[in-house]
């Protein structure tokens, strides 16, 4: 159920960005980062140690 909500929110966010970009005439810079098996503290400047 939570995954479905996340997909819907992602689609709505992409649609909003594309609508704003088409109205302004310039293309937006979009970066998509996909990580498999990544936890909350796996990324950062402290190497996961707090």
HUUR-V933820 format. One record per residue. N is the residue number from 1. SS is DSSP state (@ for helix, = for strand, . for the rest). Layout:
n ss
N SS
N SS
This chain:
n ss
1 .
2 @
3 @
4 @
5 @
6 @
7 @
8 @
9 @
10 @
11 @
12 @
13 @
14 @
15 @
16 @
17 @
18 @
19 @
20 @
21 @
22 @
23 @
24 @
25 .
26 .
27 .
28 .
29 .
30 .
31 .
32 .
33 .
34 .
35 .
36 .
37 .
38 .
39 .
40 .
41 .
42 .
43 .
44 .
45 .
46 .
47 .
48 .
49 .
50 .
